[in-house]
C-alpha cells in the first residue's frame, strides 16, 4: 500500500519542521511538500496532489486558512484538509467545518491523535481534538444557547429556501427585520454566507 501523501501549511518553520519530523516516524505517511502561505499552498497542492493537507488558520498577510480550505476543496473535492492550529473559538471551528475541513486538531494534540487524524482523513472520517469536538457538539446540540427563539426559527426556515421577503411574510416581520436577524445569526454562528448558515442548520437538525 502506498504512503499517505501530506502537504504541511503553516507560516512557522519550527512548527512545520516539528510536524514533518513527527509524521516522518510513520512508515505509511509521507510529507511531500511544505508551504508558508495560503497562496503557496495552492501552488504546492497543484504540483504534488497530496491526499491530505494539514493547514493552520492564521498565516500572516495574504490568504488565511479558511479561504485556502475553500479554494482547495473547490479545486479538488477528494483532497482532505485537516486544520492544525492553536485557535479553538466556536467561530473558528464552525468556519473551518463550513469551509470543508475534514478534521480540526489543536497544536497540543498527542502524536497518536495526529496520526489517527491523517489516516482517518483519507478514509473520509472526520477527526477532531476532544476539546474541539466537545465545544462543536455542544453548540450544535444546544442552539438556544447561541440564538434567540426567533433567530432559531428563522434559521430553520432558511433550509426551505425561502427568500427574505418570504421569510418576512411567514414570520409577520418586515424584510429589513429579516436582514437584521440574519446578520445576528451569521455573527453568532461565525459564518459569512446564507449557504454556510443553512449548512449549520442542517447539521443541527441531523444531530438532534
C-alpha positions as CSV (number, residue, x, y, z in Angstrom):
1,X,0.0,0.0,0.0
2,X,1.3,3.4,-1.0
3,X,2.0,6.0,1.7
4,X,-0.4,8.8,2.5
5,X,1.0,11.9,0.9
6,X,0.8,15.1,3.0
7,X,1.2,18.9,2.4
8,X,2.0,20.9,5.5
9,X,0.8,24.6,5.5
10,X,2.0,26.8,8.4
11,X,3.8,30.1,8.4
12,X,6.1,29.0,11.3
13,X,9.1,27.0,10.1
14,X,9.6,25.4,13.5
15,X,6.0,24.1,13.5
16,X,6.4,22.7,10.0
17,X,9.7,21.1,10.8
18,X,8.5,19.5,14.1
19,X,5.3,18.2,12.5
20,X,7.3,16.8,9.5
21,X,9.7,15.0,11.8
22,X,6.8,13.6,13.8
23,X,4.9,12.4,10.7
24,X,8.1,11.0,9.3
25,X,8.2,8.4,12.1
26,X,5.2,6.7,10.5
27,X,6.1,4.4,7.5
28,X,2.6,5.0,5.9
29,X,2.7,8.8,6.0
30,X,4.9,10.8,3.6
31,X,5.2,14.6,3.8
32,X,5.8,15.6,0.1
33,X,5.7,19.4,0.4
34,X,5.5,22.4,2.7
35,X,4.0,25.9,2.3
36,X,4.2,29.0,4.5
37,X,1.3,30.9,2.9
38,X,-2.2,30.2,1.6
39,X,-1.1,31.2,-1.9
40,X,1.9,28.9,-1.8
41,X,-0.4,26.1,-0.6
42,X,-2.4,26.4,-3.8
43,X,0.7,26.0,-5.9
44,X,2.1,23.1,-3.9
45,X,-1.2,21.3,-3.8
46,X,-1.4,21.6,-7.6
47,X,2.2,20.3,-8.0
48,X,2.1,17.4,-5.6
49,X,-1.6,16.5,-5.4
50,X,-1.3,15.4,-1.7
51,X,-4.0,13.2,-0.2
52,X,-4.1,15.3,2.9
53,X,-3.4,19.0,3.5
54,X,-2.6,19.9,7.2
55,X,-3.5,23.6,7.4
56,X,-3.1,26.3,10.0
57,X,-5.8,29.0,10.1
58,X,-3.7,32.1,10.6
59,X,-0.7,32.7,8.3
60,X,0.1,36.4,8.5
61,X,-0.7,38.5,5.4
62,X,-2.4,37.2,2.4
63,X,-4.9,34.3,2.2
64,X,-5.9,32.9,5.5
65,X,-6.5,29.2,6.3
66,X,-10.3,29.4,5.9
67,X,-10.1,30.8,2.4
68,X,-7.3,28.4,1.5
69,X,-9.5,25.5,2.6
70,X,-12.4,26.7,0.5
71,X,-10.2,27.0,-2.6
72,X,-8.6,23.6,-2.1
73,X,-12.0,22.0,-1.7
74,X,-13.2,23.7,-4.9
75,X,-10.2,22.6,-6.9
76,X,-10.1,19.0,-5.6
77,X,-13.2,17.7,-3.7
78,X,-11.4,14.4,-2.9
79,X,-8.5,16.1,-1.1
80,X,-8.9,16.1,2.7
81,X,-8.0,19.1,4.7
82,X,-7.1,18.9,8.4
83,X,-6.9,22.1,10.5
84,X,-3.9,22.2,12.8
85,X,-4.0,25.3,14.9
86,X,-4.0,27.0,18.3
87,X,-7.3,28.7,17.6
88,X,-10.2,26.9,19.4
89,X,-13.0,29.5,19.4
90,X,-16.5,28.4,18.4
91,X,-16.4,30.8,15.4
92,X,-13.1,29.4,14.1
93,X,-14.3,25.8,14.5
94,X,-17.6,26.4,12.7
95,X,-16.0,28.5,9.9
96,X,-13.4,25.7,9.3
97,X,-16.0,23.0,9.2
98,X,-18.2,25.1,6.9
99,X,-15.3,25.7,4.6
100,X,-14.8,22.0,4.2
101,X,-12.2,20.9,6.8
102,X,-12.3,17.1,7.4
103,X,-10.8,17.5,10.9
104,X,-9.8,20.1,13.5
105,X,-6.7,19.5,15.7
106,X,-5.2,21.7,18.3
107,X,-1.4,22.0,18.3
108,X,-1.2,20.4,21.7
109,X,-2.7,17.2,20.3
110,X,-1.0,13.9,21.1
111,X,1.1,12.3,18.3
112,X,-1.3,9.3,18.2
113,X,-4.2,11.7,17.7
114,X,-2.4,13.4,14.8
115,X,-1.5,10.1,13.1
116,X,-5.1,8.9,13.5
117,X,-6.5,12.1,12.0
118,X,-4.3,11.9,8.9
119,X,-5.2,8.2,8.4
120,X,-8.8,8.8,9.1
121,X,-9.0,11.8,6.7
122,X,-8.1,9.7,3.6
123,X,-10.9,7.3,4.6
124,X,-13.4,10.1,4.8
125,X,-13.5,10.1,8.6
126,X,-13.8,13.4,10.5
127,X,-11.4,13.7,13.4
128,X,-11.3,16.5,16.0
129,X,-9.4,17.1,19.2
130,X,-11.5,16.2,22.2
131,X,-11.9,19.9,23.4
132,X,-12.9,21.0,19.9
133,X,-15.4,18.1,19.4
134,X,-17.0,18.9,22.8
135,X,-17.5,22.6,22.0
136,X,-18.7,22.0,18.5
137,X,-21.3,19.4,19.5
138,X,-22.5,21.4,22.5
139,X,-23.0,24.4,20.2
140,X,-24.8,22.4,17.6
141,X,-26.9,20.4,20.0
142,X,-28.0,23.5,22.0
143,X,-28.8,26.2,19.5
144,X,-30.9,28.1,22.1
145,X,-27.6,28.9,24.0
146,X,-26.5,30.8,20.9
147,X,-29.6,32.0,19.1
148,X,-32.8,33.6,20.3
149,X,-36.1,31.7,19.7
150,X,-36.9,33.9,16.7
151,X,-33.4,33.6,15.3
152,X,-33.6,29.8,15.7
153,X,-36.9,29.7,13.9
154,X,-35.6,31.9,11.1
155,X,-32.5,29.7,10.7
156,X,-34.8,26.6,10.5
157,X,-36.8,28.3,7.7
158,X,-33.7,29.1,5.7
159,X,-33.3,25.4,4.9
160,X,-36.6,25.5,3.0
161,X,-35.1,28.0,0.6
162,X,-37.3,31.0,1.3
163,X,-36.3,34.5,0.2
164,X,-36.0,37.4,2.7
165,X,-39.4,38.6,1.5
166,X,-41.0,35.2,2.0
167,X,-39.4,34.8,5.4
168,X,-40.8,38.1,6.4
169,X,-44.3,37.1,5.3
170,X,-44.0,33.8,7.1
171,X,-42.9,35.4,10.4
172,X,-45.0,38.5,10.0
173,X,-42.0,40.9,10.2
174,X,-40.5,43.3,7.7
175,X,-37.8,42.4,5.2
176,X,-35.5,44.8,7.0
177,X,-36.0,43.0,10.3
178,X,-35.3,39.7,8.5
179,X,-32.0,41.1,7.3
180,X,-31.2,42.3,10.9
181,X,-31.9,38.8,12.3
182,X,-29.8,37.2,9.6
183,X,-26.9,39.5,10.4
184,X,-27.1,38.4,14.0
185,X,-27.3,34.7,13.1
186,X,-24.3,34.9,10.9
187,X,-22.3,36.7,13.6
188,X,-23.3,34.2,16.3
189,X,-22.5,31.2,14.1
190,X,-19.3,32.6,12.8
191,X,-20.4,32.3,9.2
192,X,-20.5,34.8,6.4
193,X,-23.0,33.5,3.9
194,X,-26.6,32.2,3.7
195,X,-25.3,28.8,2.4
196,X,-22.9,28.4,5.4
197,X,-25.8,29.2,7.8
198,X,-28.0,26.7,6.0
199,X,-25.3,24.0,6.3
200,X,-25.1,24.7,10.0
201,X,-28.8,24.4,10.4
202,X,-28.9,21.1,8.5
203,X,-26.1,19.7,10.7
204,X,-28.0,20.8,13.8
205,X,-31.2,19.0,12.7
206,X,-29.3,15.9,11.9
207,X,-27.7,15.8,15.4
208,X,-30.9,16.1,17.3
